[in-house]
Amino acid sequence: MIIELLQTLLLLAIAPLATGTVRSLKARMQGRQGPSVWQPYRDLEKLLHKSSVRSRDSSWVSTIAPYVCVAAVVAAALLLPVVYVGTFGLMGDLLLLIYLLAIVRFFTALSALDAGSTFGGMGSSREMFISSIVEPAMLLSIFAMALVTGTTALGGISLQVASTGLEMVEPSLLLAAAAFFIAILAENARIPVDNPSTHLELTMVHEAMMLEYSGRDLALMEYASMTKLMVFLTLMANMFFPWGIATSPGATSLAIGLLAFLAKIGALLLVIAIIESSMAKMRLFRLPNLFTMAFILSLLAVVSYYIQGVA
């Protein structure tokens, strides 16, 4: 239980660092010095020392939403294998994880609508539009991994793939991973779906839902967003490519697992930075084309699994 708790605390602790790393890498690729990778920690500390200002039209929904979002992502982090395949989850925790992430999205959109602002309503509408299209692709890609490994337990999926070795590298796994990566960009408001650094009213999605928050409430919402990105990256690293993760609680295995985890997360952050430095944000009504491609990839992953099973 101590190892499981420590790896969860590790994930929660480095979530702002992951966001800071992407920002720093993007700045370097664009020829700028950019902020320090530690800047998100400083921003969160500054906001936590400020009081929150809420709209007079807002209700209890805006009050509890930041705490619900943080609680949901922390609960999701408890289910994830990070350095070691052991987790606090049970059978079926893959489905529970999806519902926890949906709670974050729901309360974020609901709190933006609660204040009654124009931009909040616009951002919530766009967020629900994006989620309704990309969620089937994400669910189907995860379902493909559950089929391949024969379990919906996240630790069981990581253990099964890591123990089997490169024999698990088959078309269904690669297709599901490609679909899930597109879902990561969509679910975390990254380019080409959304620009996380813009405040241009006509284009922002996630930032539009954050405009009514300030002080401690904004710090909690920002931290929930950073942790959500880290949860998705950890899922990508340890569900689709878990090689290197510790399968036993030995000191050597845990050290190798930690190094492998940091290397995989660093590689994913680098890919995200390259995408955001080389692509522009897509128009809103062109996004269904991208999400349809993700759905087709995840569907092909399921179909290829059954074809291989028959063969």
ROSE-858567 format. One record per residue (C-alpha): residue number from 0; chain; x, y, z. Coordinates in Angstrom, 3 decimals, decimal comma, m for minus. Layout:
# ROSE-858567
+-----+-------+----------+----------+----------+
|  nr | kette |       xx |       yy |       zz |
+-----+-------+----------+----------+----------+
| NUM |     A |        X |        Y |        Z |
...
+-----+-------+----------+----------+----------+
This chain:
# ROSE-858567
+-----+-------+----------+----------+----------+
|  nr | kette |       xx |       yy |       zz |
+-----+-------+----------+----------+----------+
|   0 |     A |    0,000 |    0,000 |    0,000 |
|   1 |     A |    2,918 |    2,365 |    0,659 |
|   2 |     A |    4,281 |    1,954 |   m2,871 |
|   3 |     A |    0,849 |    2,555 |   m4,388 |
|   4 |     A |    0,413 |    5,714 |   m2,308 |
|   5 |     A |    3,887 |    7,021 |   m3,138 |
|   6 |     A |    3,430 |    6,555 |   m6,884 |
|   7 |     A |    0,112 |    8,387 |   m6,719 |
|   8 |     A |    1,760 |   11,266 |   m4,842 |
|   9 |     A |    4,496 |   11,298 |   m7,490 |
|  10 |     A |    1,934 |   11,686 |  m10,266 |
|  11 |     A |    0,126 |   14,473 |   m8,395 |
|  12 |     A |    3,394 |   16,252 |   m7,616 |
|  13 |     A |    4,775 |   16,339 |  m11,166 |
|  14 |     A |    1,511 |   17,303 |  m12,898 |
|  15 |     A |    2,387 |   21,049 |  m12,953 |
|  16 |     A |    5,925 |   20,153 |  m14,061 |
|  17 |     A |    4,530 |   18,365 |  m17,129 |
|  18 |     A |    2,584 |   21,484 |  m18,130 |
|  19 |     A |    5,630 |   23,664 |  m17,534 |
|  20 |     A |    7,796 |   21,337 |  m19,616 |
|  21 |     A |    5,476 |   21,577 |  m22,626 |
|  22 |     A |    5,422 |   25,371 |  m22,382 |
|  23 |     A |    9,209 |   25,546 |  m22,109 |
|  24 |     A |    9,765 |   23,155 |  m25,025 |
|  25 |     A |    7,340 |   25,094 |  m27,223 |
|  26 |     A |    9,133 |   28,345 |  m26,439 |
|  27 |     A |   12,544 |   26,877 |  m27,279 |
|  28 |     A |   11,232 |   25,462 |  m30,567 |
|  29 |     A |    9,841 |   28,891 |  m31,459 |
|  30 |     A |   13,149 |   30,631 |  m30,725 |
|  31 |     A |   12,043 |   32,148 |  m27,408 |
|  32 |     A |   13,506 |   31,712 |  m23,944 |
|  33 |     A |   10,096 |   31,035 |  m22,484 |
|  34 |     A |    9,080 |   30,482 |  m18,859 |
|  35 |     A |   10,792 |   28,140 |  m16,453 |
|  36 |     A |    9,462 |   24,609 |  m16,178 |
|  37 |     A |    8,717 |   25,472 |  m12,528 |
|  38 |     A |    6,512 |   28,445 |  m13,415 |
|  39 |     A |    3,192 |   26,511 |  m12,972 |
|  40 |     A |    4,132 |   25,846 |   m9,342 |
|  41 |     A |    4,737 |   29,568 |   m8,795 |
|  42 |     A |    1,446 |   30,446 |  m10,485 |
|  43 |     A |   m0,497 |   27,984 |   m8,330 |
|  44 |     A |    1,171 |   29,248 |   m5,159 |
|  45 |     A |    0,351 |   32,845 |   m6,063 |
|  46 |     A |   m3,294 |   32,038 |   m6,785 |
|  47 |     A |   m3,692 |   30,013 |   m3,592 |
|  48 |     A |   m2,768 |   33,091 |   m1,559 |
|  49 |     A |   m5,495 |   35,172 |   m3,210 |
|  50 |     A |   m9,156 |   35,235 |   m2,301 |
|  51 |     A |  m11,809 |   34,075 |   m4,753 |
|  52 |     A |  m14,310 |   36,440 |   m6,354 |
|  53 |     A |  m17,556 |   34,914 |   m7,612 |
|  54 |     A |  m20,339 |   36,326 |   m9,704 |
|  55 |     A |  m23,436 |   37,400 |   m7,803 |
|  56 |     A |  m25,447 |   35,288 |  m10,262 |
|  57 |     A |  m23,543 |   32,088 |   m9,486 |
|  58 |     A |  m24,880 |   29,396 |   m7,157 |
|  59 |     A |  m23,444 |   26,595 |   m5,046 |
|  60 |     A |  m22,406 |   24,827 |   m8,245 |
|  61 |     A |  m19,577 |   27,299 |   m8,829 |
|  62 |     A |  m18,540 |   26,935 |   m5,196 |
|  63 |     A |  m18,166 |   23,163 |   m5,155 |
|  64 |     A |  m17,002 |   22,624 |   m8,756 |
|  65 |     A |  m13,255 |   23,233 |   m8,122 |
|  66 |     A |  m13,240 |   20,806 |   m5,185 |
|  67 |     A |  m15,220 |   18,169 |   m7,095 |
|  68 |     A |  m12,847 |   18,414 |  m10,068 |
|  69 |     A |   m9,731 |   18,061 |   m7,890 |
|  70 |     A |  m11,277 |   15,163 |   m5,936 |
|  71 |     A |  m12,195 |   13,371 |   m9,178 |
|  72 |     A |   m8,706 |   13,625 |  m10,708 |
|  73 |     A |   m7,068 |   12,553 |   m7,430 |
|  74 |     A |   m9,381 |    9,527 |   m7,308 |
|  75 |     A |   m8,472 |    8,784 |  m10,933 |
|  76 |     A |   m4,767 |    9,007 |  m10,066 |
|  77 |     A |   m5,245 |    6,407 |   m7,337 |
|  78 |     A |   m6,368 |    3,897 |   m9,981 |
|  79 |     A |   m3,316 |    4,289 |  m12,209 |
|  80 |     A |   m0,160 |    2,180 |  m12,284 |
|  81 |     A |    2,635 |    4,737 |  m12,427 |
|  82 |     A |    5,941 |    3,126 |  m11,460 |
|  83 |     A |    4,552 |   m0,176 |  m10,169 |
|  84 |     A |    1,675 |   m2,272 |  m11,534 |
|  85 |     A |   m0,022 |   m2,310 |   m8,124 |
|  86 |     A |   m2,857 |    0,215 |   m7,693 |
|  87 |     A |   m5,748 |    0,996 |   m5,379 |
|  88 |     A |   m8,164 |   m0,129 |   m8,101 |
|  89 |     A |  m10,317 |   m3,219 |   m8,446 |
|  90 |     A |  m11,670 |   m5,154 |  m11,406 |
|  91 |     A |  m13,472 |   m2,775 |  m13,698 |
|  92 |     A |  m11,534 |    0,299 |  m12,589 |
|  93 |     A |  m10,990 |    1,201 |  m16,248 |
|  94 |     A |  m14,690 |    2,009 |  m16,505 |
|  95 |     A |  m14,585 |    3,868 |  m13,186 |
|  96 |     A |  m11,707 |    5,980 |  m14,483 |
|  97 |     A |  m13,742 |    7,041 |  m17,515 |
|  98 |     A |  m16,611 |    8,136 |  m15,276 |
|  99 |     A |  m14,277 |   10,087 |  m12,982 |
| 100 |     A |  m12,842 |   11,988 |  m15,936 |
| 101 |     A |  m16,374 |   12,636 |  m17,188 |
| 102 |     A |  m17,228 |   14,169 |  m13,792 |
| 103 |     A |  m14,393 |   16,675 |  m14,237 |
| 104 |     A |  m15,683 |   17,662 |  m17,660 |
| 105 |     A |  m19,303 |   17,862 |  m16,511 |
| 106 |     A |  m18,667 |   20,088 |  m13,492 |
| 107 |     A |  m16,283 |   22,321 |  m15,437 |
| 108 |     A |  m18,917 |   22,949 |  m18,101 |
| 109 |     A |  m21,726 |   23,245 |  m15,550 |
| 110 |     A |  m19,849 |   25,818 |  m13,463 |
| 111 |     A |  m19,152 |   27,888 |  m16,588 |
| 112 |     A |  m22,876 |   27,915 |  m17,373 |
| 113 |     A |  m23,752 |   28,661 |  m13,754 |
| 114 |     A |  m22,276 |   32,169 |  m13,825 |
| 115 |     A |  m24,420 |   33,079 |  m16,833 |
| 116 |     A |  m21,619 |   34,708 |  m18,831 |
| 117 |     A |  m21,600 |   34,672 |  m22,628 |
| 118 |     A |  m18,091 |   33,257 |  m22,923 |
| 119 |     A |  m18,747 |   30,589 |  m20,304 |
| 120 |     A |  m21,781 |   29,359 |  m22,206 |
| 121 |     A |  m19,856 |   29,408 |  m25,482 |
| 122 |     A |  m16,964 |   27,445 |  m23,991 |
| 123 |     A |  m19,289 |   24,892 |  m22,370 |
| 124 |     A |  m21,185 |   24,382 |  m25,614 |
| 125 |     A |  m17,969 |   23,785 |  m27,539 |
| 126 |     A |  m16,600 |   21,488 |  m24,836 |
| 127 |     A |  m19,698 |   19,294 |  m24,926 |
| 128 |     A |  m19,632 |   19,295 |  m28,739 |
| 129 |     A |  m16,032 |   18,081 |  m28,754 |
| 130 |     A |  m16,533 |   15,536 |  m25,982 |
| 131 |     A |  m19,628 |   14,000 |  m27,544 |
| 132 |     A |  m17,649 |   13,178 |  m30,681 |
| 133 |     A |  m14,281 |   12,167 |  m29,244 |
| 134 |     A |  m15,522 |   10,072 |  m26,309 |
| 135 |     A |  m16,715 |    7,129 |  m28,462 |
| 136 |     A |  m13,246 |    6,905 |  m30,024 |
| 137 |     A |  m11,570 |    7,034 |  m26,617 |
| 138 |     A |  m13,878 |    4,409 |  m25,135 |
| 139 |     A |  m13,431 |    2,108 |  m28,120 |
| 140 |     A |   m9,631 |    2,365 |  m27,985 |
| 141 |     A |   m9,682 |    1,478 |  m24,291 |
| 142 |     A |  m12,119 |   m1,342 |  m25,001 |
| 143 |     A |   m9,644 |   m2,680 |  m27,562 |
| 144 |     A |   m6,929 |   m2,869 |  m24,869 |
| 145 |     A |   m9,344 |   m4,620 |  m22,525 |
| 146 |     A |  m10,022 |   m7,188 |  m25,259 |
| 147 |     A |   m6,328 |   m7,730 |  m25,957 |
| 148 |     A |   m5,445 |   m8,277 |  m22,292 |
| 149 |     A |   m8,682 |   m9,869 |  m21,117 |
| 150 |     A |   m9,161 |   m7,522 |  m18,146 |
| 151 |     A |  m10,477 |   m4,038 |  m17,345 |
| 152 |     A |   m8,165 |   m3,563 |  m14,347 |
| 153 |     A |   m5,542 |   m0,955 |  m15,194 |
| 154 |     A |   m2,838 |   m2,719 |  m13,214 |
| 155 |     A |   m3,785 |   m5,987 |  m14,872 |
| 156 |     A |   m3,510 |   m4,451 |  m18,347 |
| 157 |     A |   m0,041 |   m3,068 |  m17,589 |
| 158 |     A |    1,106 |   m6,352 |  m16,056 |
| 159 |     A |   m0,236 |   m8,414 |  m18,949 |
| 160 |     A |    1,388 |   m6,303 |  m21,675 |
| 161 |     A |    4,675 |   m5,791 |  m19,798 |
| 162 |     A |    5,002 |   m9,484 |  m18,964 |
| 163 |     A |    4,224 |  m10,659 |  m22,477 |
| 164 |     A |    6,930 |   m8,518 |  m24,051 |
| 165 |     A |    7,084 |   m7,406 |  m27,665 |
| 166 |     A |    4,675 |  m10,166 |  m28,670 |
| 167 |     A |    1,894 |   m7,771 |  m27,673 |
| 168 |     A |    2,999 |   m5,245 |  m30,302 |
| 169 |     A |    0,323 |   m5,988 |  m32,855 |
| 170 |     A |   m1,904 |   m3,859 |  m35,104 |
| 171 |     A |   m4,732 |   m3,645 |  m32,558 |
| 172 |     A |   m2,434 |   m2,129 |  m29,920 |
| 173 |     A |   m0,863 |    0,398 |  m32,296 |
| 174 |     A |   m4,193 |    1,459 |  m33,793 |
| 175 |     A |   m5,755 |    1,862 |  m30,352 |
| 176 |     A |   m2,744 |    3,889 |  m29,183 |
| 177 |     A |   m3,034 |    6,249 |  m32,168 |
| 178 |     A |   m6,738 |    6,794 |  m31,491 |
| 179 |     A |   m6,117 |    7,370 |  m27,798 |
| 180 |     A |   m3,403 |    9,956 |  m28,503 |
| 181 |     A |   m5,879 |   11,994 |  m30,561 |
| 182 |     A |   m8,278 |   11,710 |  m27,614 |
| 183 |     A |   m5,544 |   13,070 |  m25,308 |
| 184 |     A |   m5,239 |   16,199 |  m27,447 |
| 185 |     A |   m9,005 |   16,667 |  m27,514 |
| 186 |     A |   m9,741 |   15,932 |  m23,857 |
| 187 |     A |   m6,981 |   18,246 |  m22,623 |
| 188 |     A |   m7,646 |   21,191 |  m24,943 |
| 189 |     A |   m4,383 |   20,929 |  m26,857 |
| 190 |     A |   m3,606 |   22,005 |  m30,418 |
| 191 |     A |   m5,065 |   21,291 |  m32,996 |
| 192 |     A |   m8,321 |   21,000 |  m31,027 |
| 193 |     A |   m7,844 |   24,046 |  m28,792 |
| 194 |     A |   m5,060 |   26,483 |  m27,960 |
| 195 |     A |   m4,340 |   26,286 |  m24,196 |
| 196 |     A |   m2,526 |   29,642 |  m24,193 |
| 197 |     A |   m5,054 |   31,797 |  m26,060 |
| 198 |     A |   m7,539 |   34,279 |  m24,660 |
| 199 |     A |   m9,048 |   35,219 |  m27,998 |
| 200 |     A |  m12,783 |   35,167 |  m27,321 |
| 201 |     A |  m13,865 |   33,634 |  m30,618 |
| 202 |     A |  m11,533 |   30,620 |  m30,454 |
| 203 |     A |  m11,018 |   29,593 |  m26,826 |
| 204 |     A |  m12,797 |   26,555 |  m25,401 |
| 205 |     A |  m11,250 |   25,487 |  m22,099 |
| 206 |     A |  m10,069 |   28,996 |  m21,182 |
| 207 |     A |  m13,583 |   30,341 |  m21,795 |
| 208 |     A |  m14,869 |   28,099 |  m19,009 |
| 209 |     A |  m12,180 |   29,402 |  m16,630 |
| 210 |     A |  m12,902 |   33,122 |  m17,040 |
| 211 |     A |  m15,271 |   33,344 |  m14,066 |
| 212 |     A |  m12,758 |   31,844 |  m11,611 |
| 213 |     A |  m10,101 |   33,649 |   m9,626 |
| 214 |     A |   m7,862 |   33,124 |   m6,623 |
| 215 |     A |   m8,011 |   29,755 |   m4,881 |
| 216 |     A |  m10,846 |   28,503 |   m7,069 |
| 217 |     A |   m8,818 |   29,198 |  m10,215 |
| 218 |     A |   m5,777 |   27,475 |   m8,685 |
| 219 |     A |   m7,840 |   24,349 |   m8,004 |
| 220 |     A |   m9,337 |   24,318 |  m11,499 |
| 221 |     A |   m5,940 |   24,831 |  m13,110 |
| 222 |     A |   m4,406 |   22,080 |  m10,989 |
| 223 |     A |   m7,262 |   19,729 |  m11,889 |
| 224 |     A |   m6,599 |   20,458 |  m15,574 |
| 225 |     A |   m2,857 |   19,814 |  m15,183 |
| 226 |     A |   m3,469 |   16,577 |  m13,292 |
| 227 |     A |   m6,005 |   15,448 |  m15,880 |
| 228 |     A |   m3,346 |   15,819 |  m18,585 |
| 229 |     A |   m0,926 |   13,800 |  m16,463 |
| 230 |     A |   m3,555 |   11,085 |  m15,939 |
| 231 |     A |   m4,058 |   10,756 |  m19,703 |
| 232 |     A |   m0,314 |   10,681 |  m20,374 |
| 233 |     A |    0,171 |    8,011 |  m17,704 |
| 234 |     A |   m2,619 |    5,968 |  m19,265 |
| 235 |     A |   m0,909 |    6,253 |  m22,643 |
| 236 |     A |    2,500 |    5,337 |  m21,242 |
| 237 |     A |    1,504 |    2,459 |  m18,955 |
| 238 |     A |   m1,523 |    0,981 |  m20,674 |
| 239 |     A |   m0,346 |    0,909 |  m24,293 |
| 240 |     A |    3,441 |    0,863 |  m23,745 |
| 241 |     A |    4,041 |   m0,363 |  m20,178 |
| 242 |     A |    7,435 |   m1,944 |  m20,830 |
| 243 |     A |    9,832 |   m1,019 |  m18,058 |
| 244 |     A |    7,165 |   m0,678 |  m15,364 |
| 245 |     A |    7,966 |   m2,528 |  m12,138 |
| 246 |     A |    6,127 |   m5,836 |  m11,870 |
| 247 |     A |    7,593 |   m6,589 |   m8,417 |
| 248 |     A |    8,143 |   m4,305 |   m5,393 |
| 249 |     A |   11,932 |   m4,729 |   m5,397 |
| 250 |     A |   14,141 |   m1,625 |   m5,171 |
| 251 |     A |   15,840 |   m2,290 |   m8,512 |
| 252 |     A |   12,545 |   m2,879 |  m10,313 |
| 253 |     A |   11,058 |    0,295 |   m8,839 |
| 254 |     A |   14,098 |    2,354 |   m9,874 |
| 255 |     A |   13,887 |    1,025 |  m13,438 |
| 256 |     A |   10,146 |    1,646 |  m13,416 |
| 257 |     A |   10,649 |    5,253 |  m12,313 |
| 258 |     A |   13,238 |    5,925 |  m15,022 |
| 259 |     A |   11,068 |    4,265 |  m17,678 |
| 260 |     A |    8,018 |    6,266 |  m16,583 |
| 261 |     A |    9,862 |    9,591 |  m16,698 |
| 262 |     A |   11,363 |    8,727 |  m20,107 |
| 263 |     A |    7,972 |    7,818 |  m21,602 |
| 264 |     A |    6,254 |   10,897 |  m20,180 |
| 265 |     A |    9,105 |   13,075 |  m21,439 |
| 266 |     A |    8,776 |   11,579 |  m24,923 |
| 267 |     A |    5,015 |   12,210 |  m24,972 |
| 268 |     A |    5,483 |   15,801 |  m23,802 |
| 269 |     A |    8,049 |   16,323 |  m26,553 |
| 270 |     A |    5,620 |   15,006 |  m29,177 |
| 271 |     A |    2,892 |   17,349 |  m27,880 |
| 272 |     A |    5,304 |   20,306 |  m27,973 |
| 273 |     A |    6,327 |   19,473 |  m31,550 |
| 274 |     A |    2,686 |   19,238 |  m32,647 |
| 275 |     A |    1,787 |   22,536 |  m30,989 |
| 276 |     A |    4,823 |   24,268 |  m32,521 |
| 277 |     A |    4,244 |   23,010 |  m36,051 |
| 278 |     A |    0,458 |   23,090 |  m36,395 |
| 279 |     A |   m2,269 |   25,694 |  m36,129 |
| 280 |     A |   m5,550 |   25,263 |  m34,319 |
| 281 |     A |   m8,182 |   23,684 |  m36,538 |
| 282 |     A |  m11,519 |   25,341 |  m37,204 |
| 283 |     A |  m14,241 |   24,093 |  m34,889 |
| 284 |     A |  m16,351 |   22,511 |  m37,615 |
| 285 |     A |  m13,379 |   20,652 |  m39,078 |
| 286 |     A |  m12,743 |   18,828 |  m35,806 |
| 287 |     A |  m15,312 |   16,072 |  m36,513 |
| 288 |     A |  m13,063 |   14,941 |  m39,382 |
| 289 |     A |  m10,181 |   14,436 |  m36,953 |
| 290 |     A |  m12,355 |   12,683 |  m34,399 |
| 291 |     A |  m13,903 |   10,464 |  m37,050 |
| 292 |     A |  m10,399 |    9,363 |  m37,987 |
| 293 |     A |   m9,740 |    8,532 |  m34,319 |
| 294 |     A |  m12,972 |    6,527 |  m34,153 |
| 295 |     A |  m12,067 |    4,610 |  m37,316 |
| 296 |     A |   m8,630 |    3,796 |  m35,890 |
| 297 |     A |  m10,125 |    2,490 |  m32,649 |
| 298 |     A |  m12,752 |    0,511 |  m34,563 |
| 299 |     A |  m10,022 |   m1,019 |  m36,723 |
| 300 |     A |   m8,182 |   m1,955 |  m33,521 |
| 301 |     A |  m11,184 |   m3,954 |  m32,313 |
| 302 |     A |  m11,758 |   m5,516 |  m35,752 |
| 303 |     A |   m8,089 |   m6,496 |  m36,108 |
| 304 |     A |   m8,187 |   m8,170 |  m32,705 |
| 305 |     A |  m11,058 |  m10,408 |  m33,783 |
| 306 |     A |   m9,444 |  m11,082 |  m37,176 |
| 307 |     A |   m6,226 |  m12,163 |  m35,491 |
| 308 |     A |   m8,212 |  m14,291 |  m33,062 |
| 309 |     A |   m9,925 |  m16,097 |  m35,907 |
| 310 |     A |   m6,665 |  m16,516 |  m37,783 |
+-----+-------+----------+----------+----------+
